[in-house]
């Protein structure tokens, strides 16, 4: 799309951004939102395997809508993120400020319809149980994450309320840059995740590469706010080999955990996928054994204990609880949070993610 502005031709930047996202199999919704079918949705429909959210919290992978209300905006340009960042495609845009805001009901309808459309192709597919596809066509959960920083969408509380009004549970993932928005949500998500990669301000500047001032103080404000939420909270530590996994890093993460008092800690390996491959090498991705060793050290100094793990996703869950709070209905008498994983990490999430979205 081309516009005439001040007598000069200007390429519509957003059209370029959305075109790049569509190449990565994002389904654009309105002016700023997107849906993408998770490869675990595909995996469950085809093989019955569930993601770590299924194992930890009971979320049914095939009934989970993976979406974002802010496809191209964030106050961080993290080295490990799969978000499309300006330097990735050599164009500039203000990824800190959205110019307009679509109606929450419109976004909710669009994300659900895109999920239904994505799973409808599995009807009649050899080896896929029709009942699973029918269930997938009636989603029960939404992950408000995918890419971008959802707290930049000014109607976030209304969006959460709209999903809840439809009987869906919500997981909200934030990097903690907008404590003001989180403090004023008119409705809390079912569970709140804060993604944290830096144990201190120096590493925050290196890893998160904030494009707004005072960002570490904003992160600290959010950490201090977490205990005030009535919903369960999760501190997600994204682990990058050579950057935030040392014994000193663990000690400093422990101090932040003491401040934030999350219901759960998730220690998860960085995955070498998407535009993050422009910024980090594959060597930056830890093996599950390294994530487990990190978690054992964290366990010793925090009082949180290892509760569960999902080897294919290279993730370990710690908590002070004896067992996780069940949110979805994925658990059964043969498989739940306590089941020992028999799969390896080589043929797990990274292998699947490397193929793309597995849409066919």
C-alpha positions in Angstrom: 0.0 0.0 0.0 1.4 3.4 -0.9 0.3 6.8 0.4 1.0 10.3 -0.9 2.3 12.5 2.0 3.8 16.0 1.7 4.3 15.4 -2.0 6.4 12.3 -1.6 5.5 8.6 -1.9 5.8 6.8 1.4 5.6 3.0 1.9 3.0 2.1 4.4 5.2 0.7 7.2 2.4 -1.3 8.9 1.6 -3.1 5.7 5.2 -4.1 5.5 5.3 -5.3 9.1 2.0 -7.3 8.7 3.3 -8.8 5.5 6.4 -10.1 7.3 4.3 -11.4 10.2 2.0 -13.2 7.7 5.1 -14.9 6.3 5.6 -16.3 9.8 2.0 -17.5 9.7 0.5 -14.9 12.0 -3.2 -14.2 11.2 -3.7 -10.4 11.5 -6.8 -9.2 13.3 -7.8 -5.6 12.7 -5.2 -2.9 13.1 -2.9 -4.3 15.7 -3.8 -7.8 16.9 -2.8 -11.3 15.7 -3.4 -15.0 16.2 -1.0 -17.8 15.5 -1.8 -21.5 15.9 0.5 -23.0 18.4 2.4 -26.1 17.3 1.1 -27.8 20.5 -2.4 -27.3 19.2 -1.3 -29.3 16.1 0.6 -31.8 18.2 -2.4 -32.6 20.4 -4.8 -33.0 17.5 -2.4 -35.3 15.7 -0.7 -37.3 18.5 -2.4 -36.3 21.8 0.7 -34.7 23.3 0.1 -31.6 25.4 2.2 -28.6 26.2 3.7 -27.6 29.5 0.7 -25.5 30.3 -1.3 -28.7 30.0 1.0 -30.6 32.3 1.4 -27.8 34.9 -2.1 -26.3 35.0 -4.4 -28.6 33.0 -4.8 -26.3 30.0 -6.1 -28.3 27.0 -3.6 -27.5 24.2 -6.1 -27.9 21.3 -8.6 -25.6 23.0 -6.0 -22.8 23.6 -6.2 -19.6 21.6 -2.7 -18.1 21.2 -3.0 -14.3 20.5 -1.7 -10.8 21.0 -3.5 -7.5 21.0 -0.1 -5.8 20.2 1.6 -7.6 17.3 4.4 -5.1 16.7 4.7 -3.0 19.8 6.9 -3.3 23.0 9.0 -1.1 25.2 11.8 -3.8 25.0 13.8 -5.1 22.1 15.0 -8.2 23.8 17.9 -10.1 22.2 16.1 -13.4 22.7 12.6 -12.4 21.6 10.9 -13.8 18.5 9.0 -10.5 18.1 9.7 -8.8 14.8 11.9 -5.8 15.7 12.7 -2.8 13.5 16.3 -3.8 12.8 15.2 -7.3 11.8 13.7 -6.0 8.5 15.6 -2.7 8.2 12.8 -0.3 8.7 11.9 2.1 11.5 8.6 2.4 13.3 7.6 3.6 16.7 7.2 0.2 18.5 6.5 2.0 21.8 3.2 3.7 21.0 0.0 2.5 19.3 -1.9 5.0 17.3 -5.4 3.4 17.6 -7.2 0.7 19.6 -9.7 -1.8 18.2 -12.7 -2.7 20.2 -12.1 -5.7 22.6 -15.1 -7.6 21.4 -13.9 -7.3 17.9 -10.5 -8.7 18.8 -12.0 -11.5 20.9 -14.3 -12.5 18.0 -11.5 -12.4 15.5 -9.1 -14.5 17.6 -11.7 -17.2 18.3 -12.7 -17.3 14.6 -9.0 -17.6 13.5 -8.5 -20.4 15.9 -11.6 -22.2 14.6 -10.4 -21.7 11.0 -7.0 -23.0 11.9 -8.3 -26.3 13.4 -11.0 -26.9 10.9 -8.5 -28.3 8.4 -8.0 -31.3 10.7 -11.5 -32.6 10.1 -11.2 -35.8 8.0 -7.4 -35.9 8.4 -6.1 -39.4 8.6 -5.3 -40.4 12.2 -7.0 -37.4 13.8 -9.9 -38.1 16.1 -13.0 -36.1 15.0 -13.9 -35.5 18.7 -10.7 -33.7 19.3 -11.3 -31.4 16.4 -14.8 -30.7 17.5 -13.5 -29.8 21.0 -10.8 -27.6 19.5 -13.5 -25.7 17.7 -14.9 -24.7 21.1 -11.8 -23.1 22.7 -11.8 -22.7 26.5 -8.6 -20.8 27.1 -6.6 -17.9 25.7 -2.9 -17.1 26.1 -2.6 -13.3 25.8 1.1 -13.4 24.9 2.5 -14.6 21.5 4.4 -11.4 20.7 4.6 -7.8 21.8 3.7 -6.3 25.2 -0.1 -6.7 25.8 -0.1 -3.9 28.5 0.4 -1.3 25.7 -3.2 -2.1 24.6 -5.2 0.5 26.6 -8.4 -1.7 26.8 -6.6 -4.8 28.2 -8.9 -5.1 31.2 -12.0 -5.1 28.9 -10.3 -7.7 26.7 -9.8 -10.0 29.6 -13.4 -9.5 30.8 -14.7 -10.2 27.3 -12.9 -13.6 27.2 -14.1 -14.4 30.7 -17.7 -13.5 29.7 -17.5 -16.3 27.2 -16.4 -18.8 29.8 -12.8 -18.8 28.8 -9.8 -18.7 31.1 -6.9 -16.3 30.5 -3.2 -16.3 30.9 -1.6 -12.8 30.6 2.1 -12.6 29.9 3.9 -9.3 30.5 7.5 -8.1 30.8 6.4 -5.8 33.6 7.0 -2.4 31.9 3.6 -1.0 32.7 2.9 -1.5 36.4 0.4 1.4 36.1 -1.7 -0.7 33.7 -1.5 -3.8 35.8 -2.5 -1.9 38.9 -5.6 -0.5 37.2 -6.9 -3.7 35.4 -10.7 -3.8 35.8 -10.5 -7.5 35.8 -7.5 -9.8 36.6 -6.5 -12.6 34.3 -7.0 -16.2 35.5 -3.2 -16.3 35.9 -0.6 -13.6 35.5 2.9 -14.3 34.1 5.8 -11.9 34.4 8.6 -12.7 32.1 12.0 -11.9 33.6 15.4 -12.5 32.0 17.8 -10.1 33.8 18.7 -10.5 37.5 20.0 -6.9 37.7 19.9 -3.6 36.0 23.2 -4.0 34.1 22.0 -7.3 32.5 18.6 -5.8 31.9 20.2 -3.2 29.6 22.1 -5.9 27.7 19.3 -8.4 27.4 16.1 -6.4 27.3 17.5 -3.4 25.4 14.7 -1.1 26.6 13.7 1.8 24.3 12.1 3.9 27.1 13.9 5.4 30.1 13.7 4.1 33.7 12.7 0.6 32.5 14.4 -1.3 35.3 12.6 0.7 37.9 9.3 -0.1 36.2 10.2 -3.8 36.3 11.0 -3.5 40.0 7.6 -1.8 40.6 5.8 -4.7 39.0 7.8 -7.3 40.9 6.8 -5.5 44.2 3.2 -5.4 43.0 2.8 -9.2 42.2 1.9 -10.2 45.8 -1.1 -7.9 45.6 -2.8 -10.0 42.9 -5.6 -12.4 43.9 -4.9 -14.6 40.9 -2.0 -17.0 40.9 1.2 -15.4 39.6 4.2 -16.8 37.7 7.7 -15.5 37.4 9.0 -16.8 34.1 12.8 -16.9 34.0 13.9 -17.2 30.3 17.4 -18.8 30.5 20.0 -17.9 27.9 23.3 -19.8 28.0 26.2 -17.5 28.8 24.0 -14.6 29.8 21.9 -15.3 32.9 22.6 -18.8 34.3 25.7 -18.3 36.6 25.7 -18.9 40.3 25.8 -15.2 40.9 22.8 -14.7 38.6 20.9 -17.4 40.6 21.6 -15.5 43.8 20.3 -12.3 42.3 17.2 -13.9 40.9 16.5 -15.3 44.4 16.4 -11.7 45.7 13.9 -10.8 43.1 11.8 -13.9 43.9 11.8 -12.9 47.6 10.4 -9.5 46.6 7.7 -10.7 44.1 6.6 -13.9 46.0 5.2 -15.6 42.9 2.9 -18.6 43.2 5.1 -20.4 40.7 8.5 -20.0 39.2 9.0 -21.3 35.6 12.6 -21.7 34.5 12.5 -22.1 30.8 15.2 -22.4 28.1 15.4 -19.7 25.4 14.3 -21.3 22.1 16.3 -20.4 19.0 13.4 -19.6 16.7 11.9 -16.7 14.7 13.7 -13.4 14.5 15.7 -14.2 17.6 18.0 -16.2 15.3 19.2 -12.9 13.9 20.6 -11.9 17.3 21.6 -15.0 19.1 23.4 -18.2 18.0 21.9 -21.7 18.6 24.5 -22.1 21.3 22.6 -19.6 23.4 19.8 -22.2 23.9 20.3 -24.4 27.0 19.5 -28.1 27.1 16.9 -29.3 29.6 19.6 -30.8 31.8 21.1 -27.3 32.2 17.6 -25.8 33.1 17.1 -28.5 35.7 20.5 -27.9 37.2 19.8 -24.2 37.4 16.5 -25.0 39.1 18.1 -27.2 41.6 20.4 -24.5 42.7 17.5 -22.0 42.8 15.6 -24.5 44.9 18.3 -24.5 47.6 18.3 -20.8 48.2 14.7 -19.7 47.7 12.6 -22.2 49.7 10.6 -23.0 46.5 10.8 -26.6 45.5 10.7 -28.3 42.1 7.2 -29.4 41.5 7.1 -30.5 37.9 8.9 -30.3 34.6 8.2 -30.7 30.9 11.3 -32.0 29.1 10.1 -31.4 25.5 9.7 -27.6 26.4 12.9 -27.5 28.5 11.0 -26.0 31.4 11.0 -26.6 35.2 8.3 -25.4 37.6 9.0 -24.5 41.2 6.5 -23.5 43.9 5.9 -23.4 47.6 2.6 -25.3 47.0 2.4 -29.1 47.3 0.7 -29.3 43.9 -0.3 -26.7 41.2 -3.8 -25.2 41.1 -5.8 -26.9 38.4 -7.2 -24.5 35.8 -8.1 -26.6 32.8 -9.3 -30.2 32.2 -6.3 -31.8 30.6 -5.3 -33.9 33.6 -6.6 -37.5 33.9 -5.8 -40.5 36.0 -2.9 -41.5 33.8 -1.3 -38.1 33.2 -1.0 -34.9 35.2 1.6 -32.5 36.7 3.3 -35.3 38.7 3.8 -37.7 35.7 7.5 -38.3 34.9 8.4 -37.2 31.4 9.8 -40.0 29.2 10.5 -37.8 26.2 13.7 -36.0 25.4 14.3 -32.3 24.6 15.9 -32.9 21.2 12.6 -34.1 19.7 10.5 -31.7 21.7 9.5 -28.1 21.4 12.5 -26.8 19.6 12.3 -29.4 16.8 8.6 -28.6 16.3 9.1 -24.9 16.5 11.9 -25.0 14.0 9.4 -26.3 11.4 7.3 -23.2 11.9 3.6 -23.3 12.8 3.1 -26.7 11.2 0.1 -25.3 9.3 -0.5 -27.4 6.2 
